[in-house]
Amino acid sequence: MSNELKKTPLYQTFVDSGAKIVEFGGWAMPVQFSSIKEEHNAVRTEMGLFDVSHMGEIIIKGSDASNLVQYLLSNDTDNVTTHKAQYTALCNEQGGIIDDLITYKLEENVYLLVVNAGNTEKDFEWMYEKAKAFDAEVINVSTEYGQLAIQGPKARDLVQQHVNIDVSEMKPFEFEQNVEFFGKNVILSQSGYTGEDGFEIYCNADDTPYLWDEILKNDVTPCGLGARDTLRLEAGLPLHGQDLSETITPYEAGIAFAVKPLIEADFIGKSVLKDQKENGSKRRTVGLEMIDKGIPRTGYEVYDLDGNQIGEITSGTQSPLTGKSIGLALINRDAFEMGKEVVVQVRKRQVKAKIVKKIRLVNKSKGCYCESSLYSIN
């Protein structure tokens, strides 16, 4: 593994454990420990543990911090409280998604933005430049944080046994600061990227190996990026760099819920997004389920039955849960019709697929499960 790649505090732990390490967004990360299917199924049925310390953390603070984050981000950050986080997008002037991220309000005029690993420096530079017009400071604190994710129907019970607060009623995108977890001070966030119940633990970087080891003593399966990708695709959750990009807007990507509902406040990308909200976007993201044998992969072309190209695959995989080959595709809006048959160009073969509804995961007994069709974000 190249010495030029960035490494999380757990890198040596992964090497020693025999995990398969790959490059991801400039980081050396484990793609799997046992097998992707085993790790995937562990999260769906019990619980799995992910190292997500490669994610970036950026602090925005100062007397004008609230106005700056409102200007930078697509969602209405006035709704962010010191106990409720928010999913949002960082957009350019054309409405394209520079990154998708989660916003935490740590205190009045102090915000923690958690961004994608490969975009951290780019995001920071963008925010830093925009902050010059505001009385606010932008600080990249990524090296100070470790981040672990416990996901699965048994995750809540495990976390409850080792924290000093009651998490039984914590809901998605709620969080608590100064939580004691295995004796360490952490931020505990009820969130995740798998479609299952689960938590993110933000800790001091130096505490990450200790917490990883302590968690694994509780019959938790260590999981890599491979399972993380199949899990998020079953749940219909987008990945930046594939389903989201600087040339794809939130309305095209199917994350319209992350755009300010009234679009009154001034923010970057407002004019384009306001027009798309009122008049519709020219493209939309849909779920695809393969009819014929073949797995849709990023960049594969999608055609209608008359041979006209209508879009392309942004993500695809074979679902370990259902055995079906599934994907997300960005297609022309006028080509959309639920249940419509289309053709995916899989290498030299044309393979039939159908457009399917992206469905929300159903919550059961404070846990979630993926239904036998697909997705969570419509």
Phi, psi and omega per residue, in radians:
M1 nan 2.269 -3.060
S2 -1.063 2.416 3.093
N3 -1.217 -0.218 -3.127
E4 -1.351 -0.334 -3.139
L5 -1.279 2.525 3.070
K6 -1.295 2.676 -3.088
K7 -2.306 2.445 3.067
T8 -1.397 2.953 3.110
P9 -1.053 -0.221 -3.093
L10 -1.765 0.112 -3.055
Y11 -0.963 -0.881 -3.103
Q12 -1.134 -0.595 3.063
T13 -1.033 -0.733 -3.134
F14 -1.206 -0.720 3.101
V15 -1.056 -0.801 -3.117
D16 -1.137 -0.522 -3.107
S17 -1.447 -0.165 3.140
G18 1.486 0.256 3.117
A19 -1.116 2.604 3.079
K20 -1.414 2.060 -3.062
I21 -1.761 2.371 3.101
V22 -2.327 2.944 3.029
E23 -1.497 2.311 3.099
F24 -2.534 1.954 3.109
G25 1.029 0.543 -3.138
G26 1.537 0.083 -3.115
W27 -2.006 2.624 2.985
A28 -1.569 1.915 -3.012
M29 -2.286 2.643 3.089
P30 -1.317 2.213 3.081
V31 -1.532 -0.509 3.074
Q32 -2.843 2.701 3.075
F33 -1.869 -0.838 3.073
S34 -1.934 -1.439 3.004
S35 -2.516 2.665 -3.126
I36 -1.033 -0.741 -3.107
K37 -1.121 -0.780 3.127
E38 -1.084 -0.751 -3.124
E39 -1.180 -0.720 3.079
H40 -1.017 -0.881 -3.099
N41 -1.156 -0.547 3.087
A42 -1.091 -0.701 3.129
V43 -1.215 -0.645 -3.122
R44 -1.260 -0.499 -3.028
T45 -1.921 -0.524 -3.098
E46 -2.319 -1.644 3.060
M47 -2.916 2.633 3.109
G48 -2.320 2.780 -3.108
L49 -2.125 2.255 -3.131
F50 -2.074 2.466 2.934
D51 -1.577 2.027 3.100
V52 -2.124 0.537 -3.125
S53 -1.198 -0.203 3.090
H54 -1.286 -0.309 3.110
M55 -1.048 2.604 -3.105
G56 -1.612 2.581 3.083
E57 -2.181 2.177 -3.120
I58 -2.197 2.251 3.100
I59 -1.715 2.329 2.966
I60 -2.091 2.162 -3.107
K61 -2.536 2.833 -3.135
G62 2.267 2.968 -3.049
S63 -1.101 -0.399 -3.120
D64 -1.898 0.270 -3.051
A65 -1.058 -0.726 -3.106
S66 -1.115 -0.653 3.104
N67 -1.229 -0.619 3.132
L68 -1.153 -0.826 -3.123
V69 -1.157 -0.589 3.086
Q70 -1.127 -0.628 3.136
Y71 -1.304 -0.647 -3.080
L72 -1.317 -0.638 -2.886
L73 -1.864 2.630 -3.053
S74 -1.307 -0.545 -3.085
N75 -1.480 2.911 -3.103
D76 -1.474 1.707 -3.066
T77 -1.275 -0.106 3.021
D78 -1.142 -0.329 3.127
N79 -1.487 -0.099 -3.139
V80 -1.427 2.261 3.117
T81 -2.086 3.110 3.135
T82 -1.323 0.089 3.067
H83 -2.283 -0.074 -3.081
K84 -2.248 2.095 3.136
A85 -1.522 3.025 -3.090
Q86 -2.544 2.326 3.003
Y87 -1.440 2.393 -3.056
T88 -2.727 -3.137 3.110
A89 -2.276 2.563 3.006
L90 -1.756 1.958 -3.011
C91 -1.938 2.736 3.000
N92 -1.599 -3.118 -3.074
E93 -1.121 -0.394 3.111
Q94 -1.549 0.080 -3.140
G95 1.481 -0.034 3.119
G96 -1.227 2.662 -3.018
I97 -1.576 1.829 3.044
I98 -1.146 -0.664 3.103
D99 -2.909 2.740 2.921
D100 -1.906 2.559 -2.981
L101 -2.722 3.035 3.067
I102 -2.070 2.350 -3.141
T103 -1.840 2.261 3.041
Y104 -2.088 2.268 3.033
K105 -1.652 1.890 -3.074
L106 -1.387 -0.621 3.052
E107 -2.862 3.116 -3.118
E108 -0.994 2.167 3.133
N109 1.076 0.493 2.988
V110 -2.351 2.038 -3.070
Y111 -2.155 2.459 3.026
L112 -1.903 2.106 3.106
L113 -1.898 2.157 -3.127
V114 -1.813 2.010 -2.991
V115 -2.024 2.956 -3.136
N116 -1.263 2.498 -2.996
A117 -0.956 -0.861 -3.077
G118 -1.226 -0.203 -3.092
N119 -1.866 -0.004 -2.961
T120 -0.978 -0.916 -3.099
E121 -1.128 -0.735 3.129
K122 -1.094 -0.797 3.121
D123 -1.059 -0.798 -3.106
F124 -1.050 -0.805 -3.126
E125 -1.097 -0.698 3.116
W126 -1.087 -0.868 -3.131
M127 -1.124 -0.704 -3.115
Y128 -1.062 -0.761 3.132
E129 -1.153 -0.767 -3.127
K130 -1.177 -0.489 -3.096
A131 -1.238 -0.259 -3.104
K132 -1.102 -0.387 3.116
A133 -1.575 0.069 -3.092
F134 -2.233 2.747 3.030
D135 -1.530 1.297 -3.089
A136 -2.669 2.683 -3.106
E137 -2.006 2.403 3.109
V138 -2.019 2.152 -3.041
I139 -2.259 2.225 3.058
N140 -1.483 1.901 -3.090
V141 -1.950 0.383 -3.024
S142 -0.990 -0.652 -3.092
T143 -1.238 -0.247 -3.107
E144 -1.479 -0.287 -3.021
Y145 -1.921 2.489 2.810
G146 -1.902 2.730 3.141
Q147 -2.527 2.212 3.102
L148 -2.127 2.598 3.113
A149 -2.177 2.158 3.035
I150 -1.850 2.086 -3.026
Q151 -2.274 2.464 3.076
G152 2.374 2.883 -3.072
P153 -1.102 -0.324 3.123
K154 -1.774 0.053 -3.061
A155 -1.114 -0.724 -3.071
R156 -1.115 -0.724 3.136
D157 -1.106 -0.722 3.119
L158 -1.099 -0.852 -3.119
V159 -1.053 -0.733 -3.113
Q160 -1.041 -0.604 -3.122
Q161 -1.196 -0.301 -2.988
H162 -2.241 0.291 3.052
V163 -2.096 2.864 -3.105
N164 -1.778 0.337 3.088
I165 -2.299 2.931 3.095
D166 -1.576 2.046 -3.141
V167 -1.849 0.121 -3.023
S168 -1.085 -0.519 -3.098
E169 -1.929 0.139 3.100
M170 -1.103 2.364 -3.089
K171 -1.920 2.846 3.131
P172 -0.915 2.349 3.133
F173 1.206 0.385 2.877
E174 -1.739 2.648 -3.133
F175 -2.608 2.799 3.091
E176 -2.330 2.473 3.086
Q177 -1.733 2.861 3.082
N178 0.932 0.769 3.094
V179 -1.604 2.413 3.068
E180 -1.586 2.040 -3.105
F181 -2.239 2.015 -3.006
F182 0.866 0.649 3.074
G183 1.429 0.031 -3.141
K184 -1.932 2.579 3.134
N185 -1.426 2.166 -3.072
V186 -2.432 2.876 2.845
I187 -1.688 2.226 -3.112
L188 -1.929 2.087 -3.086
S189 -2.069 2.295 3.140
Q190 -1.556 1.470 -3.061
S191 -2.643 -3.034 3.139
G192 2.891 -3.140 -3.017
Y193 -2.412 0.584 -3.040
T194 -2.248 -0.232 -3.014
G195 1.520 -0.004 3.121
E196 -1.872 2.897 2.992
D197 -1.094 2.538 3.137
G198 3.024 3.090 -3.042
F199 -2.397 2.581 2.921
E200 -1.819 2.394 3.122
I201 -2.029 1.991 3.081
Y202 -1.705 2.109 -3.041
C203 -2.310 2.975 2.976
N204 -1.063 2.377 -3.075
A205 -0.922 -0.686 -3.103
D206 -1.188 -0.356 -3.129
D207 -1.506 -0.154 -3.018
T208 -1.048 -0.849 -3.137
P209 -1.065 -0.698 3.122
Y210 -1.076 -0.822 -3.110
L211 -1.152 -0.690 3.096
W212 -0.997 -0.849 -3.116
D213 -1.132 -0.723 -3.125
E214 -1.147 -0.727 3.136
I215 -1.111 -0.729 -3.093
L216 -1.179 -0.280 3.076
K217 -1.258 -0.067 -3.050
N218 -1.948 0.646 3.096
D219 0.996 0.735 3.073
V220 -1.795 2.413 -3.122
T221 -1.538 2.156 3.047
P222 -1.217 2.390 -3.044
C223 -2.250 2.600 -3.131
G224 -1.929 -2.982 -3.072
L225 -1.147 -0.482 -3.140
G226 -1.068 -0.883 3.115
A227 -1.179 -0.629 3.107
R228 -1.007 -0.679 -3.118
D229 -1.275 -0.771 -3.139
T230 -1.185 -0.627 3.119
L231 -1.128 -0.800 -3.089
R232 -1.212 -0.545 3.125
L233 -1.247 -0.699 3.051
E234 -1.024 -0.589 -3.129
A235 -1.532 -0.028 3.105
G236 1.280 0.409 -3.097
L237 -1.585 2.291 -3.027
P238 -1.369 2.706 3.086
L239 -2.039 2.223 3.104
H240 -1.197 2.446 -3.050
G241 1.712 -0.247 3.071
Q242 -2.234 -1.218 -3.111
D243 -1.469 -0.344 3.103
L244 -2.195 2.448 3.096
S245 -2.836 3.087 -3.120
E246 -1.250 -0.124 3.073
T247 -1.922 0.131 3.114
I248 -2.119 2.241 -3.124
T249 -1.578 2.871 3.094
P250 -1.006 -0.618 3.130
Y251 -1.209 -0.643 3.099
E252 -1.256 -0.565 -3.073
A253 -1.444 -0.158 -3.123
G254 1.467 0.369 3.090
I255 -2.077 0.739 3.134
A256 -1.031 -0.455 3.119
F257 -1.097 -0.276 -3.136
A258 -1.639 0.252 3.083
V259 -1.943 2.417 -3.131
K260 -0.819 2.165 -3.019
P261 -1.013 -0.700 -3.051
L262 -1.691 -0.282 -3.118
I263 0.813 0.908 3.089
E264 -1.778 -0.762 -3.132
A265 -1.155 2.612 3.095
D266 -1.315 2.281 3.079
F267 -2.691 2.813 -3.057
I268 -1.190 2.217 -3.115
G269 1.613 0.049 -3.022
K270 -0.983 -0.820 -3.020
S271 -1.075 -0.752 3.141
V272 -1.186 -0.803 -3.095
L273 -1.192 -0.599 3.079
K274 -1.109 -0.740 3.113
D275 -1.116 -0.743 -3.141
Q276 -1.188 -0.594 3.099
K277 -1.127 -0.720 -3.065
E278 -1.438 -0.598 -3.015
N279 -2.037 -0.101 -3.133
G280 1.538 2.671 3.101
S281 -1.614 2.794 -3.123
K282 -1.372 -0.319 -3.133
R283 -2.252 2.811 3.049
R284 -2.610 2.669 3.109
T285 -1.593 2.346 -3.117
V286 -2.263 2.810 2.985
G287 -1.540 2.452 3.062
L288 -2.148 2.468 3.017
E289 -2.167 2.213 -3.088
M290 -1.255 2.384 3.045
I291 -1.591 -0.850 3.082
D292 -1.546 2.947 -3.129
K293 -1.231 2.301 3.132
G294 2.638 2.561 -3.131
I295 -1.895 2.165 3.115
P296 -1.253 2.375 3.134
R297 -2.172 2.742 -3.117
T298 -0.931 2.255 3.105
G299 1.640 -0.217 3.100
Y300 -1.113 2.417 -3.118
E301 -1.366 2.568 3.103
V302 -2.057 2.294 -3.114
Y303 -2.154 2.735 2.934
D304 -1.445 3.082 -3.053
L305 -1.255 -0.172 3.084
D306 -1.608 0.031 3.095
G307 1.577 0.149 3.117
N308 -1.553 2.261 3.100
Q309 -1.229 2.255 -3.114
I310 -2.036 -0.074 3.139
G311 2.895 -2.797 3.114
E312 -2.660 2.767 3.101
I313 -1.246 2.354 3.047
T314 -1.782 -0.591 3.060
S315 -2.611 2.622 3.080
G316 -2.832 2.736 3.135
T317 -2.910 3.082 2.917
Q318 -1.759 2.146 -3.089
S319 -1.205 2.061 3.058
P320 -1.106 -0.464 -3.107
L321 -1.275 -0.748 -3.033
T322 -1.929 -0.314 -3.057
G323 1.410 -0.042 -3.135
K324 -1.473 2.613 3.007
S325 -1.531 2.169 -3.019
I326 -2.281 2.819 3.111
G327 -2.840 2.928 2.957
L328 -1.920 2.445 -3.140
A329 -2.374 2.495 3.036
L330 -1.759 2.006 -3.044
I331 -2.217 2.878 3.033
N332 -1.069 2.354 -3.093
R333 -1.045 -0.674 -3.099
D334 -1.253 -0.129 3.087
A335 -1.637 -0.056 -3.078
F336 -1.370 2.323 2.991
E337 -2.771 2.137 -3.102
M338 -1.030 2.303 -3.137
G339 1.465 -0.081 -3.100
K340 -1.133 2.407 3.059
E341 -1.465 2.409 3.106
V342 -2.349 3.110 -3.140
V343 -2.179 2.293 3.068
V344 -1.889 2.282 3.115
Q345 -1.441 1.710 3.139
V346 -1.693 1.709 -3.017
R347 0.967 -2.026 -3.092
K348 -1.671 0.031 -3.099
R349 -1.883 2.590 3.004
Q350 -1.794 2.122 -2.994
V351 -2.086 2.312 -3.118
K352 -1.336 2.526 3.079
A353 -2.529 3.012 3.067
K354 -2.358 2.626 3.082
I355 -1.366 2.233 -3.099
V356 -2.183 2.764 3.138
K357 -1.297 2.379 3.037
K358 -1.508 2.006 -2.997
I359 -1.830 2.655 3.122
R360 -1.387 2.433 3.095
L361 -1.126 2.534 -3.085
V362 -1.665 2.242 3.140
N363 -1.439 2.245 3.112
K364 -2.360 2.121 3.100
S365 0.866 0.856 3.107
K366 1.121 0.265 3.031
G367 -2.214 3.067 3.122
C368 -2.251 2.768 2.997
Y369 -2.503 2.651 3.110
C370 -1.453 2.226 3.027
E371 -1.259 2.974 -2.952
S372 -1.299 -0.115 3.043
S373 -1.649 -1.860 -3.022
L374 -2.353 -1.717 -2.499
Y375 -1.871 2.983 -3.042
S376 -1.854 -0.422 -3.097
I377 -1.895 2.053 -3.105
N378 -1.612 nan nan
